[in-house]
Amino acid sequence: MTPESLRQSLRTRLLAWYDQNARDLPWRVGPAARRDGMRADPYRVWLSEVMLQQTTVPHAAPYFLKFTQRWPTVFDLAREDDAEVMAAWAGLGYYARARNLLACARAVAGQHGGAFPDTEAGLRELPGLGPYTAAAVGAIALDLPTNVVDGNVERVMARLFAVETPLPDAKPALKALAGELVGEDRPGDWAQALMDLGATVCRPKAPLCDRCPLAAACAALAGGAPETYPRKAAKVARPHRNGVAYILTQGDQVALVRRPPKGLLGGMLALPTSDWRTNGWSDAEAMAAAPASADWRSVGEVDHVFTHFSLTLRLLRAEGEAEGMIWTQRSGLDALPSVFLKAARVGLANLL
């Protein structure tokens, strides 16, 4: 248990630092504006947190601005067609989150009159809101004293208290340590201050300990090697899969398919592909899996890394016709998920 004197000292130092160093983010209401009575919009906080789950602030910010310009309220998003939202999400990864985004928007609009629930338990009942997102929306938008723990906060806790247990086993202990520092005073600012500290000062590599407001209390710094925390278990080799992607053209149009609603890249437009499997594909197998009978030619291959496996796609291209395809102009391929956009660019590179 963290002694109360240390707890209060840590809170005072970090909040004072945040008042002077808070990042200017498009979804954030900064500490000065909060003191003037401004409150964050739960819709914008929720949207930003979903976008940030598997990407960085610089990557997510342009998407956030486009989404909020196109769909400024939860009602606007809830009314939109699934395909439009999925296309706008392309490039943010984890397309199941885009489906959950729509399900949540429609639940808030249809069942809650457009207002997000005002309790952490109520937020957890919304589609797609796990413990972290519910806690983040609760603290940042609703000023609830919730325990918001992302990777940045885990790193700060691991270093501050020199937690020797490696990740991921250390996660419960790191969350408990962060929870001891949560208070009723400024919970939204506290949550964002911890995340900002981890993102800008207590960085994964080369932490800027000389700029840290908590340096005097940091056990890892006292031990001389703060960059070695959090401890990490040995990495498990990422499995590798192989597949074939088919680039079927008719003049300036390319044949696409819509992937099944469930599973990886569910509901997204994509190039037709074979199954993705451990073994490679022989020429005969690749031709047998093709979406049309045509003069298929090899035009290279692309590699792509997903969270749980890596993938090599062999690329075959042909001019021809096929039933059941979604024919799209080459200029409209930018909305494809990154793996298929990469494959299309390589496969069409030498096609005039």
Beta strands, then each sheet from edge to edge (+ up, - down):
strand 1: 240-250
strand 2: 253-258
strand 3: 269-270
strand 4: 297-305
strand 5: 310-319
strand 6: 326-329
sheet 1: 3+ 2- 1+ 5+ 4-
sheet 2: 3+ 2- 6+
end
